[in-house]
Amino acid sequence: MIYSQFSPPTFLKNAHIQSIMNSVGPRKFRAKRIIKSLNSEQLIISTEAGVRLTAELDKSNVIHPATNTKPLVILIHGWEGSSQSAYQVTTASHLLRSGFDVLRLNLRDHGDSHHLNRELFNSTLLAEVGDAIRSFSSDRSYSNIFLAGFSLGGNFTLRIVADRAKELGIVAAVAICPPIDPNNAMTAMNNGLFIYEKYFFRRWTRSLKKKLKHFPELDFSAEMNQIKTLEDVNQTFVPKFTPFEDPKDYFSSYALTGDRLKTLEIPAHLIIANDDPILPVEDVDKINALDHLIVERQDHGGHCGFIKDLKGRSWVEQRLVEIFNSHLETSALN
């Protein structure tokens, strides 16, 4: 399949610059301006199982040319990100200008939602995310729903559509730089540039402290005083707060390798960068070939960056519009 190619200027080709500029610098400043202009509806979405997830709904003022009804894009952030992460906000803004409504959905314990559910977040809590999408869409009349996720949100995206796309009314999906083999990804992070491990360690421990403040009966303050690295957190919290005995089994449980995505029934686009410093790009070869999985492999882009200029604008923002428009146009022809 022929797809759009990302070609950044020479001074932005460095993978670490791409990755860092995804969330900070000009993109973050631009996102702060955008948030002030949005009239977002703050939501707490309750599932039938009693889980509560937060989200922000943004409605477009533009009539989409390919459909008489509003299409919806649901965005899922990465690990320790949120609906207010810079890449979520700027991507939402671009989609809004193109005629899409946008739901920026927060995973459990993300986006200051630590007080809503007693159980800690972990990456196997897939059902509640799908259930939240169902709860949201059941009260609304969207005839075209798209799902897109960044990093861990991309991993959630692919698992959700493999399991429940038709049930949830999702017509196409995009995953940007998702962890495919999480064990391999964690090894790459621990052995790579130190700033990534330190970044996620700081954000995760901050999140855990928030959780403990709201649910002191969880009683893990002593453990918090002992942990020094991401590996320490995994070794301590995985056996205590997940059904898995060790981190290896836990990470394997949400891998996309082998036949995990064989049940895909809708088009799912996987956008990856050869120079991703966090997620090994060769892991894509561990996914068994699938008719409905469209792999878009770019030479540059870092981890979820794909930054095309010094204003922090991302090629992914327009690529999402191109992908979703193509599916709307195909649907209209049929």
BADO-19449 format. One line per 2 residues: their letters; for each residue x, y, z of C-alpha. Coordinates in steps of 0.001 Angstrom, whole numbers. Example, Ala and Ser with C-alpha at 12.3 -4.5 7.8 and 13.67 -1.06 7.14 Angstrom:
AS = 12300:-4500:7800 | 13670:-1060:7140
//
This chain:
MI = 0:0:0 | 1270:3514:-827
YS = 1008:5919:2058 | 2180:9395:3000
QF = 5882:9699:3852 | 7273:11819:6680
SP = 10369:13780:5743 | 11542:16235:8423
PT = 14134:18929:7799 | 17701:17865:8528
FL = 17917:19763:11817 | 14898:17814:13157
KN = 15893:14318:12052 | 17498:13326:15347
AH = 15282:10721:17019 | 15704:12172:20519
IQ = 14770:15660:19342 | 11695:14180:17679
SI = 10695:12275:20815 | 11244:15137:23240
MN = 9506:17713:21054 | 6417:15512:21037
SV = 5494:16784:24495 | 7608:19825:25329
GP = 8845:23034:23761 | 6855:24716:20973
RK = 4216:21979:20864 | 3498:22358:24563
FR = 3249:26153:24270 | 890:25777:21338
AK = -1226:23272:23261 | -1602:25690:26172
RI = -2972:28329:23811 | -5320:25837:22195
IK = -6760:24647:25518 | -7820:28204:26342
SL = -9774:28396:23091 | -11544:25041:23409
NS = -15015:24742:24857 | -14440:21240:26173
EQ = -17165:19294:27945 | -15672:17616:31018
LI = -17033:14087:31402 | -16952:11276:33927
IS = -17948:8139:32030 | -19330:5313:34156
TE = -19324:1717:32955 | -21791:-1017:33853
AG = -19082:-2528:36067 | -18889:679:38097
VR = -15565:1955:36739 | -15342:5692:36174
LT = -13041:7237:33577 | -12673:10915:32746
AE = -12709:12462:29289 | -13042:15733:27440
LD = -15407:16109:24499 | -14663:18750:21895
KS = -17227:19484:19172 | -16233:20759:15757
NV = -17782:23893:14269 | -17037:22589:10768
IH = -19378:20408:8738 | -17429:17444:7423
PA = -17690:17345:3610 | -17860:13549:3346
TN = -20795:12897:5664 | -24046:14491:6744
TK = -23504:13353:10307 | -20603:14223:12570
PL = -17767:11684:12643 | -16074:11138:16005
VI = -12435:10431:16785 | -11603:8970:20201
LI = -8020:9671:21249 | -6162:7634:23889
HG = -2969:9066:25380 | 242:7248:26251
WE = 1432:5911:29602 | 1448:8672:32255
GS = 87:11131:29701 | -3452:12467:29755
SQ = -6167:14109:27713 | -4307:17368:28282
SA = -943:16171:27005 | 392:18466:24298
YQ = 137:15853:21538 | -3472:15075:22491
VT = -4514:18714:22433 | -2794:19709:19181
TA = -4029:16559:17443 | -7566:17213:18658
SH = -7365:20795:17395 | -6330:19650:13922
LL = -9137:17090:13803 | -11677:19689:14946
RS = -10682:22034:12131 | -11196:19141:9715
GF = -14780:18463:10793 | -14355:15738:13407
DV = -15688:15773:16950 | -13026:14533:19374
LR = -13264:12620:22651 | -9994:12709:24592
LN = -10351:9702:26892 | -8242:9205:30001
LR = -7137:5797:31166 | -7631:4970:34841
DH = -5354:6983:37176 | -4466:9437:34405
GD = -5544:13042:34096 | -6102:13601:37833
SH = -8622:10768:38048 | -6846:8837:40807
HL = -9737:9323:43223 | -12387:7698:41031
NR = -11404:4016:41277 | -9737:2162:44135
EL = -7790:-365:42071 | -4506:833:40580
FN = -4090:1215:36833 | -2372:-1518:34890
ST = -2150:-2173:31170 | -4352:-5278:31262
LL = -7453:-3270:32240 | -8712:-3322:28681
AE = -12384:-4098:29256 | -13088:-898:31148
VG = -11772:1265:28309 | -13959:-501:25764
DA = -16889:-327:28177 | -16375:3420:28597
IR = -16442:3869:24824 | -19683:1887:24698
SF = -21220:3926:27541 | -20296:7178:25835
SS = -21443:6255:22328 | -24707:4641:23443
DR = -26024:8068:24449 | -25021:9720:21168
SY = -25787:9307:17483 | -22350:9051:15872
SN = -22539:6903:12741 | -18766:6928:12162
IF = -16447:6371:15116 | -12667:6215:14786
LA = -10132:5272:17455 | -6532:6469:17676
GF = -3897:6058:20339 | -335:7090:21042
SL = 2288:4740:22524 | 523:2662:25227
GG = -2732:4216:24041 | -1936:2753:20625
NF = -1498:-659:22204 | -4910:-290:23877
TL = -6363:868:20558 | -5268:-2212:18625
RI = -6405:-4630:21328 | -9789:-2932:21634
VA = -10520:-3008:17909 | -9269:-6580:17599
DR = -11706:-7636:20303 | -14690:-5302:20030
AK = -14622:-3025:16968 | -17978:-4089:15542
EL = -19690:-4051:18931 | -18424:-530:19640
GI = -19184:783:16149 | -15549:1621:15391
VA = -14936:1746:11638 | -11141:2284:11554
AV = -8268:2780:13957 | -4732:4146:14109
AI = -1963:3265:16565 | 1091:5510:16710
CP = 4272:3870:18036 | 2583:1300:20290
PI = 4604:-1157:22401 | 4372:-4419:20474
DP = 6534:-6597:22713 | 6446:-4747:26070
NN = 9219:-6903:27569 | 11518:-5910:24735
AM = 10403:-2278:24997 | 11225:-2158:28728
TA = 14658:-3620:28063 | 15270:-1009:25354
MN = 14208:1789:27683 | 16438:586:30522
NG = 19419:266:28174 | 18790:3460:26221
LF = 19250:7143:26898 | 18793:7673:30642
IY = 16335:10560:30291 | 13485:8278:29199
EK = 13766:5937:32181 | 14052:8899:34549
YF = 11086:10643:32935 | 8730:7689:33299
FR = 10042:6833:36774 | 9322:10355:37972
RW = 5850:10463:36451 | 4865:6977:37612
TR = 5996:7494:41209 | 4181:10837:41286
SL = 1042:9056:40105 | 1416:6359:42761
KK = 1761:8995:45474 | -1483:10608:44286
KL = -3201:7235:44467 | -1981:6616:47993
KH = -3222:10034:49083 | -6766:9142:47988
FP = -6634:5512:49146 | -4253:5318:52134
EL = -5568:1842:52950 | -3616:543:49948
DF = -649:956:52291 | 2376:961:50016
SA = 4221:3958:51478 | 7049:1720:52752
EM = 7568:342:49250 | 7618:3861:47827
NQ = 10555:4693:50066 | 12569:1782:48673
IK = 12132:2101:44919 | 14805:3893:42904
TL = 14263:2803:39300 | 11484:1731:36927
ED = 12634:-1850:37342 | 12222:-1480:41113
VN = 8650:-235:40650 | 7789:-3126:38349
QT = 9317:-5729:40642 | 7446:-4278:43621
FV = 4029:-3351:42263 | 3345:-6001:39606
PK = 3120:-8964:42027 | 1315:-6873:44661
FT = -1307:-5119:42534 | -1793:-7258:39396
PF = -2730:-10917:38865 | 815:-11642:37642
ED = 3698:-13069:39618 | 6434:-11072:37907
PK = 6941:-8245:35402 | 7804:-10608:32537
DY = 4409:-12331:32698 | 2675:-8983:33115
FS = 4321:-7423:30060 | 3671:-10544:27988
SY = -30:-10336:28817 | -603:-7234:26695
AL = 1836:-7931:23861 | 597:-7549:20277
TG = 2821:-10337:18990 | 1827:-13582:17307
DR = -1900:-13988:16671 | -3100:-11362:19173
LK = -4558:-9193:16413 | -5851:-12020:14195
TL = -9466:-11102:15002 | -9188:-7678:13386
EI = -12227:-7043:11188 | -11736:-3337:10455
PA = -8811:-1382:8944 | -6173:-717:11603
HL = -3177:1450:10754 | 79:989:12656
II = 2428:3966:12314 | 5994:3346:13480
AN = 9406:4988:13108 | 12607:3094:12348
DD = 14486:5391:14740 | 12115:5093:17723
PI = 14501:5191:20730 | 11989:3606:23118
LP = 10164:926:21145 | 12228:-1475:18984
VE = 10828:-1215:15462 | 11832:-4795:14646
DV = 9096:-5968:17014 | 6581:-5314:14237
DK = 7885:-8467:12557 | 6586:-10456:15540
IN = 3000:-9698:14490 | 1621:-12373:12207
AL = 649:-10934:8821 | -2941:-9709:8814
DH = -5205:-8476:6037 | -6676:-5652:8108
LI = -3417:-4343:9614 | -1759:-1608:7545
VE = 1802:-954:8721 | 3155:2499:7887
RQ = 6874:2420:8591 | 8717:5738:8526
DH = 12482:6299:8594 | 12233:9189:11059
GG = 9862:10353:13777 | 11323:9134:17045
HC = 8778:8049:19625 | 5384:9503:18642
GF = 7012:12725:17461 | 6995:13088:13676
IK = 7658:16798:14235 | 7858:18632:10935
DL = 8828:22193:11909 | 10026:24444:14728
KG = 6426:25267:15668 | 6115:21707:16914
RS = 3518:20707:14355 | 3318:16963:13813
WV = 2915:15120:10529 | 679:12657:12415
EQ = -2009:15302:12907 | -2643:15561:9176
RL = -2015:11862:8591 | -4895:10979:10919
VE = -7188:13284:8930 | -6058:11655:5658
IF = -6676:8145:6983 | -10073:8862:8482
NS = -11209:10852:5440 | -10237:7985:3156
HL = -12433:5601:5129 | -15328:8062:5141
ET = -15041:8486:1370 | -14931:4723:852
SA = -17967:4311:3068 | -19852:6996:1124
LN = -19129:5225:-2175 | -20465:1977:-799
//
